[in-house]
Amino acid sequence: MLSLVGVHGRLLSHPFLNNTWQVLVESNRLAMRVTATLREVSVIQGLRPERLIDLPTLQNAASNHAHYVSSHLRVELGGQALPIEILDHQLLLDSSSEPEDSATYPDQTHVAYDLECRLPAAATNGATQVRFGHRTLEGHSYAPGISWDPFYVLLVADRDRRSLGQGVVRMGSPVGVMIPVLANPTATAPPSHATETGPALKPGDLPAVPGIEAFGSFLRHGLHHVLTGYDHLLFLAALTLASRSWKRLLGIIGTFTLAHSITVTLAAIGWVRLPPSMVEPIIAGSIVFVALQNVLAPARAAGTGRLGVAFAFGLVHGLGFAGGLREALGDSPPVSLAVTILAFCLGVELGHLAVGAPLFGIIRALRSPTPPEIPIPTVTGLERWGSVAVALGGSWFLWAALRSI
């Protein structure tokens, strides 16, 4: 019996789902292995968290989900969509998986689908671009007004397992990869480990080693993670509301970035790992704490202690940022690991500045000058009611996080 507590109804502050998309370019086809989280399967197939789900039921849902996967992925060659054929699927359950009653179980347990696209014969030997996109969970709401945000870590290799391209595929943001094409594809025999009619990919065939070529994709991934991470945006707003100068704002954002970069790195290499049931209430609580401190203790909010608060909570927020990045990096070599983490953290920092700088500019323009005889800045109406609004938003996330435990 599999106890999938919270597979469908558990409300988290991050609507992200991390999948992988491995592609092996053969002489006349693209052999693909795509993973889907159990949470994705549960949303589409309507599995309910209120009851125990036995293994045959879950296997049946995984099988039914195969058509959804193949119909919501898009592979284009020369602007034309290639038909995607389903070959096989496998429920990835092993001793290293999360416990079945764990809050992370539906997000970190996957179903693997083996698919293929037949390549048309080219007029001459050469190279052409294939674009990979998806519409997974399109039209399904994660929460009122918030859509799911699944993404695929794409890895494309040739028959000899040499990388042809990598990237992060998001809805509406396909990734293009140049692949070799043959004028007479039947003239080249398939590699010894695969046949032209069966699945060519198995777990571990293509190590997840995003390299320098994926720098831009992971930078955009970090930026997108901030701009759609509503709890992180609320925390950033609370920090910005109490900042009185550009120097102060940049110092706080820099401290916050340093802290979350530390835990993102530690989580990505597997040294630190805490369940969302612990991380998300603390993140939500940090929003409420900082926002209320702005109103109830403005002297402390304006003092050097705020840097310590930003650093301490930044360590926890980093564990939230790292969600899915750990699985994306896999067993990357040190250079690729460093490049990817750097790109992701740089994207997160750019996201902070993209939100914090304009917000601070607006607040500064609306803020009345503080008389020089007042040593500690008083709380303006904008700061007070803005912080109250942020605290209410944080309280909603806190209630949702505690309710899901």
Contacts in CASP RR format, 6 or more apart in sequence:
PFRMAT RR
TARGET T0000
AUTHOR 0000-0000-0000
METHOD contacts of the structure
MODEL  1
MLSLVGVHGRLLSHPFLNNTWQVLVESNRLAMRVTATLREVSVIQGLRPE
RLIDLPTLQNAASNHAHYVSSHLRVELGGQALPIEILDHQLLLDSSSEPE
DSATYPDQTHVAYDLECRLPAAATNGATQVRFGHRTLEGHSYAPGISWDP
FYVLLVADRDRRSLGQGVVRMGSPVGVMIPVLANPTATAPPSHATETGPA
LKPGDLPAVPGIEAFGSFLRHGLHHVLTGYDHLLFLAALTLASRSWKRLL
GIIGTFTLAHSITVTLAAIGWVRLPPSMVEPIIAGSIVFVALQNVLAPAR
AAGTGRLGVAFAFGLVHGLGFAGGLREALGDSPPVSLAVTILAFCLGVEL
GHLAVGAPLFGIIRALRSPTPPEIPIPTVTGLERWGSVAVALGGSWFLWA
ALRSI
1 52 0 8 1.000
1 53 0 8 1.000
1 54 0 8 1.000
1 55 0 8 1.000
2 52 0 8 1.000
2 53 0 8 1.000
2 54 0 8 1.000
2 55 0 8 1.000
2 58 0 8 1.000
2 100 0 8 1.000
3 52 0 8 1.000
3 53 0 8 1.000
3 100 0 8 1.000
3 101 0 8 1.000
4 38 0 8 1.000
4 42 0 8 1.000
4 47 0 8 1.000
4 49 0 8 1.000
4 52 0 8 1.000
4 53 0 8 1.000
4 58 0 8 1.000
4 100 0 8 1.000
4 105 0 8 1.000
4 106 0 8 1.000
5 49 0 8 1.000
5 101 0 8 1.000
5 103 0 8 1.000
5 105 0 8 1.000
6 49 0 8 1.000
6 103 0 8 1.000
6 106 0 8 1.000
6 404 0 8 1.000
7 38 0 8 1.000
7 39 0 8 1.000
7 42 0 8 1.000
7 47 0 8 1.000
7 48 0 8 1.000
7 49 0 8 1.000
7 53 0 8 1.000
7 106 0 8 1.000
8 39 0 8 1.000
8 42 0 8 1.000
8 43 0 8 1.000
8 46 0 8 1.000
8 47 0 8 1.000
8 48 0 8 1.000
8 49 0 8 1.000
9 49 0 8 1.000
10 49 0 8 1.000
10 103 0 8 1.000
10 404 0 8 1.000
11 143 0 8 1.000
11 400 0 8 1.000
11 403 0 8 1.000
11 404 0 8 1.000
12 276 0 8 1.000
12 280 0 8 1.000
12 400 0 8 1.000
12 401 0 8 1.000
12 404 0 8 1.000
13 229 0 8 1.000
13 230 0 8 1.000
13 231 0 8 1.000
13 280 0 8 1.000
13 283 0 8 1.000
13 284 0 8 1.000
13 397 0 8 1.000
13 400 0 8 1.000
13 401 0 8 1.000
14 229 0 8 1.000
14 231 0 8 1.000
14 280 0 8 1.000
14 320 0 8 1.000
14 323 0 8 1.000
15 142 0 8 1.000
15 143 0 8 1.000
15 146 0 8 1.000
15 147 0 8 1.000
15 148 0 8 1.000
15 149 0 8 1.000
15 228 0 8 1.000
16 149 0 8 1.000
16 150 0 8 1.000
16 151 0 8 1.000
16 225 0 8 1.000
16 323 0 8 1.000
16 324 0 8 1.000
17 37 0 8 1.000
17 39 0 8 1.000
17 40 0 8 1.000
17 107 0 8 1.000
17 136 0 8 1.000
17 137 0 8 1.000
17 148 0 8 1.000
17 149 0 8 1.000
17 150 0 8 1.000
17 151 0 8 1.000
18 37 0 8 1.000
18 107 0 8 1.000
18 150 0 8 1.000
18 151 0 8 1.000
18 153 0 8 1.000
18 323 0 8 1.000
18 324 0 8 1.000
18 325 0 8 1.000
18 327 0 8 1.000
18 328 0 8 1.000
19 34 0 8 1.000
19 35 0 8 1.000
19 36 0 8 1.000
19 37 0 8 1.000
19 40 0 8 1.000
19 110 0 8 1.000
19 136 0 8 1.000
19 150 0 8 1.000
19 151 0 8 1.000
19 152 0 8 1.000
19 153 0 8 1.000
20 33 0 8 1.000
20 34 0 8 1.000
20 35 0 8 1.000
20 152 0 8 1.000
20 153 0 8 1.000
20 155 0 8 1.000
20 208 0 8 1.000
20 327 0 8 1.000
20 328 0 8 1.000
21 32 0 8 1.000
21 33 0 8 1.000
21 34 0 8 1.000
21 35 0 8 1.000
21 73 0 8 1.000
21 132 0 8 1.000
21 152 0 8 1.000
21 153 0 8 1.000
21 154 0 8 1.000
21 155 0 8 1.000
21 169 0 8 1.000
22 32 0 8 1.000
22 33 0 8 1.000
22 34 0 8 1.000
22 155 0 8 1.000
22 157 0 8 1.000
22 201 0 8 1.000
22 205 0 8 1.000
22 206 0 8 1.000
23 30 0 8 1.000
23 31 0 8 1.000
23 32 0 8 1.000
23 132 0 8 1.000
23 154 0 8 1.000
23 155 0 8 1.000
23 156 0 8 1.000
23 157 0 8 1.000
23 177 0 8 1.000
24 30 0 8 1.000
24 31 0 8 1.000
24 32 0 8 1.000
24 157 0 8 1.000
24 158 0 8 1.000
24 159 0 8 1.000
24 194 0 8 1.000
24 200 0 8 1.000
24 201 0 8 1.000
24 205 0 8 1.000
24 206 0 8 1.000
25 156 0 8 1.000
25 157 0 8 1.000
25 158 0 8 1.000
25 159 0 8 1.000
25 164 0 8 1.000
25 179 0 8 1.000
25 180 0 8 1.000
26 159 0 8 1.000
26 190 0 8 1.000
26 191 0 8 1.000
26 194 0 8 1.000
26 196 0 8 1.000
26 200 0 8 1.000
27 159 0 8 1.000
27 182 0 8 1.000
27 185 0 8 1.000
27 186 0 8 1.000
27 187 0 8 1.000
27 188 0 8 1.000
27 189 0 8 1.000
27 190 0 8 1.000
27 196 0 8 1.000
28 118 0 8 1.000
28 119 0 8 1.000
28 121 0 8 1.000
28 182 0 8 1.000
28 185 0 8 1.000
28 186 0 8 1.000
28 196 0 8 1.000
29 116 0 8 1.000
29 117 0 8 1.000
29 118 0 8 1.000
29 119 0 8 1.000
29 196 0 8 1.000
30 75 0 8 1.000
30 82 0 8 1.000
30 116 0 8 1.000
30 117 0 8 1.000
30 119 0 8 1.000
30 130 0 8 1.000
30 179 0 8 1.000
31 114 0 8 1.000
31 116 0 8 1.000
31 194 0 8 1.000
31 198 0 8 1.000
31 199 0 8 1.000
31 200 0 8 1.000
31 201 0 8 1.000
32 84 0 8 1.000
32 114 0 8 1.000
32 115 0 8 1.000
32 116 0 8 1.000
32 117 0 8 1.000
32 201 0 8 1.000
33 112 0 8 1.000
33 113 0 8 1.000
33 114 0 8 1.000
33 115 0 8 1.000
33 199 0 8 1.000
33 201 0 8 1.000
33 202 0 8 1.000
33 203 0 8 1.000
33 205 0 8 1.000
34 69 0 8 1.000
34 73 0 8 1.000
34 112 0 8 1.000
34 113 0 8 1.000
34 115 0 8 1.000
34 152 0 8 1.000
35 92 0 8 1.000
35 110 0 8 1.000
35 111 0 8 1.000
35 112 0 8 1.000
35 113 0 8 1.000
36 65 0 8 1.000
36 69 0 8 1.000
36 110 0 8 1.000
36 111 0 8 1.000
36 113 0 8 1.000
36 136 0 8 1.000
37 106 0 8 1.000
37 107 0 8 1.000
37 108 0 8 1.000
37 109 0 8 1.000
37 110 0 8 1.000
38 58 0 8 1.000
38 105 0 8 1.000
38 106 0 8 1.000
38 107 0 8 1.000
38 109 0 8 1.000
38 110 0 8 1.000
38 111 0 8 1.000
39 106 0 8 1.000
39 107 0 8 1.000
40 65 0 8 1.000
40 136 0 8 1.000
40 137 0 8 1.000
40 150 0 8 1.000
41 47 0 8 1.000
41 61 0 8 1.000
41 62 0 8 1.000
41 65 0 8 1.000
41 111 0 8 1.000
42 49 0 8 1.000
42 61 0 8 1.000
42 106 0 8 1.000
43 137 0 8 1.000
43 140 0 8 1.000
43 148 0 8 1.000
44 65 0 8 1.000
44 68 0 8 1.000
44 137 0 8 1.000
44 140 0 8 1.000
45 61 0 8 1.000
45 64 0 8 1.000
45 65 0 8 1.000
46 61 0 8 1.000
47 53 0 8 1.000
47 57 0 8 1.000
47 58 0 8 1.000
47 61 0 8 1.000
58 91 0 8 1.000
59 91 0 8 1.000
62 89 0 8 1.000
62 91 0 8 1.000
62 111 0 8 1.000
63 89 0 8 1.000
65 111 0 8 1.000
66 86 0 8 1.000
66 89 0 8 1.000
66 113 0 8 1.000
67 86 0 8 1.000
69 86 0 8 1.000
69 113 0 8 1.000
69 115 0 8 1.000
69 136 0 8 1.000
70 84 0 8 1.000
70 85 0 8 1.000
70 86 0 8 1.000
70 113 0 8 1.000
70 115 0 8 1.000
71 84 0 8 1.000
72 134 0 8 1.000
72 135 0 8 1.000
72 136 0 8 1.000
72 138 0 8 1.000
73 84 0 8 1.000
73 115 0 8 1.000
73 132 0 8 1.000
73 133 0 8 1.000
73 134 0 8 1.000
73 136 0 8 1.000
74 81 0 8 1.000
74 131 0 8 1.000
74 132 0 8 1.000
74 133 0 8 1.000
74 134 0 8 1.000
74 135 0 8 1.000
74 174 0 8 1.000
75 81 0 8 1.000
75 82 0 8 1.000
75 84 0 8 1.000
75 117 0 8 1.000
75 130 0 8 1.000
75 131 0 8 1.000
75 132 0 8 1.000
75 133 0 8 1.000
76 82 0 8 1.000
76 130 0 8 1.000
76 131 0 8 1.000
76 174 0 8 1.000
77 119 0 8 1.000
77 120 0 8 1.000
77 128 0 8 1.000
77 129 0 8 1.000
77 130 0 8 1.000
78 128 0 8 1.000
78 129 0 8 1.000
79 131 0 8 1.000
82 117 0 8 1.000
82 118 0 8 1.000
82 119 0 8 1.000
83 117 0 8 1.000
83 118 0 8 1.000
84 115 0 8 1.000
84 116 0 8 1.000
84 117 0 8 1.000
85 115 0 8 1.000
85 116 0 8 1.000
85 117 0 8 1.000
85 118 0 8 1.000
86 113 0 8 1.000
86 114 0 8 1.000
86 115 0 8 1.000
87 114 0 8 1.000
87 115 0 8 1.000
87 116 0 8 1.000
87 198 0 8 1.000
87 199 0 8 1.000
88 113 0 8 1.000
88 114 0 8 1.000
88 199 0 8 1.000
89 111 0 8 1.000
89 112 0 8 1.000
89 113 0 8 1.000
89 114 0 8 1.000
90 111 0 8 1.000
90 112 0 8 1.000
90 114 0 8 1.000
91 111 0 8 1.000
92 109 0 8 1.000
92 110 0 8 1.000
92 111 0 8 1.000
92 112 0 8 1.000
92 203 0 8 1.000
93 109 0 8 1.000
97 105 0 8 1.000
97 108 0 8 1.000
97 109 0 8 1.000
98 104 0 8 1.000
98 105 0 8 1.000
98 108 0 8 1.000
98 109 0 8 1.000
99 105 0 8 1.000
102 275 0 8 1.000
103 275 0 8 1.000
103 276 0 8 1.000
103 277 0 8 1.000
103 404 0 8 1.000
103 405 0 8 1.000
104 275 0 8 1.000
104 276 0 8 1.000
107 276 0 8 1.000
108 327 0 8 1.000
112 203 0 8 1.000
114 198 0 8 1.000
114 199 0 8 1.000
114 201 0 8 1.000
116 198 0 8 1.000
116 199 0 8 1.000
119 181 0 8 1.000
119 185 0 8 1.000
121 182 0 8 1.000
121 183 0 8 1.000
121 184 0 8 1.000
121 185 0 8 1.000
122 128 0 8 1.000
122 181 0 8 1.000
122 182 0 8 1.000
122 183 0 8 1.000
123 183 0 8 1.000
124 183 0 8 1.000
125 180 0 8 1.000
125 181 0 8 1.000
125 182 0 8 1.000
125 183 0 8 1.000
126 180 0 8 1.000
126 181 0 8 1.000
126 182 0 8 1.000
127 178 0 8 1.000
127 179 0 8 1.000
127 180 0 8 1.000
127 181 0 8 1.000
128 178 0 8 1.000
128 179 0 8 1.000
128 181 0 8 1.000
129 176 0 8 1.000
129 177 0 8 1.000
129 178 0 8 1.000
129 179 0 8 1.000
130 156 0 8 1.000
130 176 0 8 1.000
130 177 0 8 1.000
130 178 0 8 1.000
130 179 0 8 1.000
131 174 0 8 1.000
131 175 0 8 1.000
131 176 0 8 1.000
131 177 0 8 1.000
132 152 0 8 1.000
132 154 0 8 1.000
132 169 0 8 1.000
132 174 0 8 1.000
132 175 0 8 1.000
132 176 0 8 1.000
132 177 0 8 1.000
133 169 0 8 1.000
133 171 0 8 1.000
133 172 0 8 1.000
133 173 0 8 1.000
133 174 0 8 1.000
133 175 0 8 1.000
134 150 0 8 1.000
134 152 0 8 1.000
134 169 0 8 1.000
134 171 0 8 1.000
135 171 0 8 1.000
136 148 0 8 1.000
136 150 0 8 1.000
136 171 0 8 1.000
137 147 0 8 1.000
137 148 0 8 1.000
137 150 0 8 1.000
138 171 0 8 1.000
139 147 0 8 1.000
140 147 0 8 1.000
140 148 0 8 1.000
141 147 0 8 1.000
141 148 0 8 1.000
142 148 0 8 1.000
142 149 0 8 1.000
146 230 0 8 1.000
149 170 0 8 1.000
149 171 0 8 1.000
149 224 0 8 1.000
149 228 0 8 1.000
150 171 0 8 1.000
151 168 0 8 1.000
151 169 0 8 1.000
151 170 0 8 1.000
151 221 0 8 1.000
152 168 0 8 1.000
152 169 0 8 1.000
153 166 0 8 1.000
153 167 0 8 1.000
153 168 0 8 1.000
153 169 0 8 1.000
153 208 0 8 1.000
153 210 0 8 1.000
153 327 0 8 1.000
153 328 0 8 1.000
154 165 0 8 1.000
154 166 0 8 1.000
154 167 0 8 1.000
154 168 0 8 1.000
154 169 0 8 1.000
154 175 0 8 1.000
154 177 0 8 1.000
155 163 0 8 1.000
155 165 0 8 1.000
155 166 0 8 1.000
155 167 0 8 1.000
155 206 0 8 1.000
155 208 0 8 1.000
155 209 0 8 1.000
155 210 0 8 1.000
156 163 0 8 1.000
156 164 0 8 1.000
156 165 0 8 1.000
156 166 0 8 1.000
156 177 0 8 1.000
156 179 0 8 1.000
157 163 0 8 1.000
157 164 0 8 1.000
157 206 0 8 1.000
158 164 0 8 1.000
158 179 0 8 1.000
158 180 0 8 1.000
159 190 0 8 1.000
159 191 0 8 1.000
160 191 0 8 1.000
161 205 0 8 1.000
161 206 0 8 1.000
163 209 0 8 1.000
163 213 0 8 1.000
164 177 0 8 1.000
164 178 0 8 1.000
164 179 0 8 1.000
165 177 0 8 1.000
165 213 0 8 1.000
165 214 0 8 1.000
166 210 0 8 1.000
166 211 0 8 1.000
166 213 0 8 1.000
166 214 0 8 1.000
166 217 0 8 1.000
167 175 0 8 1.000
167 210 0 8 1.000
167 213 0 8 1.000
167 214 0 8 1.000
167 217 0 8 1.000
167 218 0 8 1.000
168 175 0 8 1.000
168 214 0 8 1.000
168 217 0 8 1.000
168 218 0 8 1.000
168 220 0 8 1.000
168 221 0 8 1.000
168 328 0 8 1.000
169 175 0 8 1.000
170 221 0 8 1.000
170 224 0 8 1.000
173 220 0 8 1.000
175 217 0 8 1.000
182 188 0 8 1.000
190 196 0 8 1.000
191 200 0 8 1.000
193 200 0 8 1.000
194 200 0 8 1.000
207 330 0 8 1.000
207 331 0 8 1.000
207 332 0 8 1.000
208 327 0 8 1.000
208 328 0 8 1.000
208 329 0 8 1.000
208 330 0 8 1.000
208 331 0 8 1.000
208 332 0 8 1.000
209 330 0 8 1.000
209 331 0 8 1.000
209 332 0 8 1.000
209 333 0 8 1.000
209 336 0 8 1.000
210 217 0 8 1.000
210 218 0 8 1.000
210 328 0 8 1.000
210 329 0 8 1.000
210 332 0 8 1.000
210 336 0 8 1.000
210 339 0 8 1.000
210 340 0 8 1.000
211 332 0 8 1.000
211 335 0 8 1.000
211 336 0 8 1.000
211 339 0 8 1.000
211 340 0 8 1.000
212 336 0 8 1.000
212 339 0 8 1.000
214 339 0 8 1.000
214 340 0 8 1.000
214 343 0 8 1.000
215 339 0 8 1.000
215 340 0 8 1.000
215 342 0 8 1.000
215 343 0 8 1.000
216 343 0 8 1.000
217 343 0 8 1.000
218 340 0 8 1.000
218 343 0 8 1.000
218 344 0 8 1.000
219 343 0 8 1.000
219 344 0 8 1.000
219 346 0 8 1.000
219 347 0 8 1.000
219 350 0 8 1.000
220 347 0 8 1.000
221 343 0 8 1.000
221 344 0 8 1.000
221 347 0 8 1.000
222 321 0 8 1.000
222 343 0 8 1.000
222 344 0 8 1.000
222 345 0 8 1.000
222 347 0 8 1.000
222 348 0 8 1.000
222 351 0 8 1.000
223 347 0 8 1.000
223 348 0 8 1.000
223 350 0 8 1.000
223 351 0 8 1.000
223 354 0 8 1.000
225 321 0 8 1.000
225 344 0 8 1.000
225 348 0 8 1.000
226 232 0 8 1.000
226 233 0 8 1.000
226 347 0 8 1.000
226 348 0 8 1.000
226 351 0 8 1.000
226 352 0 8 1.000
226 354 0 8 1.000
226 355 0 8 1.000
227 233 0 8 1.000
227 351 0 8 1.000
227 354 0 8 1.000
227 355 0 8 1.000
230 397 0 8 1.000
231 280 0 8 1.000
231 283 0 8 1.000
231 284 0 8 1.000
231 287 0 8 1.000
231 394 0 8 1.000
231 397 0 8 1.000
232 283 0 8 1.000
232 317 0 8 1.000
232 321 0 8 1.000
233 355 0 8 1.000
234 287 0 8 1.000
234 291 0 8 1.000
234 390 0 8 1.000
234 393 0 8 1.000
234 394 0 8 1.000
234 397 0 8 1.000
235 283 0 8 1.000
235 286 0 8 1.000
235 287 0 8 1.000
235 290 0 8 1.000
235 313 0 8 1.000
235 317 0 8 1.000
236 253 0 8 1.000
236 256 0 8 1.000
236 352 0 8 1.000
236 355 0 8 1.000
236 356 0 8 1.000
236 359 0 8 1.000
237 355 0 8 1.000
237 356 0 8 1.000
237 359 0 8 1.000
237 386 0 8 1.000
237 390 0 8 1.000
238 287 0 8 1.000
238 290 0 8 1.000
238 291 0 8 1.000
238 294 0 8 1.000
238 387 0 8 1.000
238 390 0 8 1.000
238 391 0 8 1.000
239 249 0 8 1.000
239 252 0 8 1.000
239 253 0 8 1.000
239 256 0 8 1.000
239 290 0 8 1.000
239 306 0 8 1.000
239 310 0 8 1.000
240 249 0 8 1.000
240 356 0 8 1.000
240 359 0 8 1.000
240 360 0 8 1.000
240 363 0 8 1.000
241 291 0 8 1.000
241 294 0 8 1.000
241 363 0 8 1.000
241 382 0 8 1.000
241 383 0 8 1.000
241 386 0 8 1.000
241 387 0 8 1.000
241 390 0 8 1.000
242 290 0 8 1.000
242 293 0 8 1.000
242 294 0 8 1.000
242 298 0 8 1.000
242 301 0 8 1.000
242 302 0 8 1.000
242 306 0 8 1.000
242 383 0 8 1.000
242 387 0 8 1.000
243 249 0 8 1.000
243 252 0 8 1.000
243 360 0 8 1.000
244 302 0 8 1.000
244 370 0 8 1.000
244 377 0 8 1.000
246 360 0 8 1.000
249 356 0 8 1.000
249 357 0 8 1.000
249 360 0 8 1.000
251 307 0 8 1.000
252 306 0 8 1.000
252 307 0 8 1.000
252 310 0 8 1.000
253 349 0 8 1.000
253 352 0 8 1.000
253 353 0 8 1.000
253 356 0 8 1.000
254 349 0 8 1.000
255 307 0 8 1.000
255 308 0 8 1.000
255 310 0 8 1.000
255 311 0 8 1.000
256 310 0 8 1.000
256 311 0 8 1.000
256 313 0 8 1.000
256 314 0 8 1.000
256 317 0 8 1.000
256 352 0 8 1.000
257 345 0 8 1.000
257 348 0 8 1.000
257 349 0 8 1.000
257 352 0 8 1.000
258 311 0 8 1.000
259 310 0 8 1.000
259 311 0 8 1.000
259 312 0 8 1.000
259 313 0 8 1.000
259 314 0 8 1.000
259 315 0 8 1.000
259 317 0 8 1.000
259 318 0 8 1.000
260 314 0 8 1.000
260 315 0 8 1.000
260 317 0 8 1.000
260 318 0 8 1.000
260 321 0 8 1.000
260 345 0 8 1.000
260 348 0 8 1.000
261 318 0 8 1.000
261 341 0 8 1.000
261 345 0 8 1.000
261 348 0 8 1.000
262 315 0 8 1.000
262 318 0 8 1.000
263 272 0 8 1.000
263 314 0 8 1.000
263 315 0 8 1.000
263 316 0 8 1.000
263 317 0 8 1.000
263 318 0 8 1.000
263 319 0 8 1.000
263 321 0 8 1.000
263 322 0 8 1.000
264 318 0 8 1.000
264 321 0 8 1.000
264 322 0 8 1.000
264 325 0 8 1.000
264 341 0 8 1.000
264 344 0 8 1.000
264 345 0 8 1.000
264 348 0 8 1.000
265 341 0 8 1.000
265 345 0 8 1.000
266 272 0 8 1.000
267 273 0 8 1.000
267 318 0 8 1.000
267 319 0 8 1.000
267 322 0 8 1.000
267 323 0 8 1.000
267 325 0 8 1.000
267 326 0 8 1.000
268 322 0 8 1.000
268 325 0 8 1.000
268 326 0 8 1.000
268 329 0 8 1.000
268 337 0 8 1.000
268 340 0 8 1.000
268 341 0 8 1.000
269 337 0 8 1.000
270 326 0 8 1.000
272 319 0 8 1.000
273 326 0 8 1.000
274 319 0 8 1.000
276 320 0 8 1.000
277 401 0 8 1.000
277 404 0 8 1.000
277 405 0 8 1.000
279 316 0 8 1.000
279 319 0 8 1.000
279 320 0 8 1.000
280 320 0 8 1.000
280 397 0 8 1.000
280 401 0 8 1.000
280 404 0 8 1.000
281 398 0 8 1.000
281 401 0 8 1.000
281 402 0 8 1.000
281 405 0 8 1.000
282 313 0 8 1.000
282 316 0 8 1.000
283 313 0 8 1.000
283 316 0 8 1.000
283 317 0 8 1.000
283 320 0 8 1.000
283 397 0 8 1.000
283 401 0 8 1.000
284 394 0 8 1.000
284 395 0 8 1.000
284 397 0 8 1.000
284 398 0 8 1.000
284 400 0 8 1.000
284 401 0 8 1.000
285 394 0 8 1.000
285 397 0 8 1.000
285 398 0 8 1.000
286 313 0 8 1.000
286 314 0 8 1.000
286 316 0 8 1.000
286 317 0 8 1.000
287 390 0 8 1.000
287 391 0 8 1.000
287 393 0 8 1.000
287 394 0 8 1.000
287 397 0 8 1.000
287 398 0 8 1.000
288 391 0 8 1.000
288 394 0 8 1.000
288 395 0 8 1.000
288 398 0 8 1.000
289 309 0 8 1.000
289 313 0 8 1.000
290 301 0 8 1.000
290 309 0 8 1.000
290 313 0 8 1.000
291 386 0 8 1.000
291 387 0 8 1.000
291 388 0 8 1.000
291 390 0 8 1.000
291 391 0 8 1.000
291 394 0 8 1.000
292 387 0 8 1.000
292 391 0 8 1.000
293 300 0 8 1.000
293 301 0 8 1.000
293 306 0 8 1.000
293 309 0 8 1.000
294 301 0 8 1.000
294 379 0 8 1.000
294 383 0 8 1.000
294 384 0 8 1.000
294 387 0 8 1.000
295 379 0 8 1.000
295 383 0 8 1.000
295 384 0 8 1.000
295 387 0 8 1.000
295 388 0 8 1.000
295 391 0 8 1.000
298 376 0 8 1.000
298 377 0 8 1.000
298 378 0 8 1.000
298 379 0 8 1.000
299 376 0 8 1.000
300 306 0 8 1.000
302 376 0 8 1.000
302 377 0 8 1.000
321 344 0 8 1.000
321 348 0 8 1.000
325 340 0 8 1.000
325 341 0 8 1.000
325 344 0 8 1.000
328 340 0 8 1.000
329 336 0 8 1.000
329 337 0 8 1.000
329 340 0 8 1.000
329 341 0 8 1.000
332 340 0 8 1.000
363 382 0 8 1.000
363 383 0 8 1.000
366 382 0 8 1.000
367 380 0 8 1.000
367 382 0 8 1.000
367 383 0 8 1.000
368 380 0 8 1.000
370 377 0 8 1.000
370 378 0 8 1.000
END
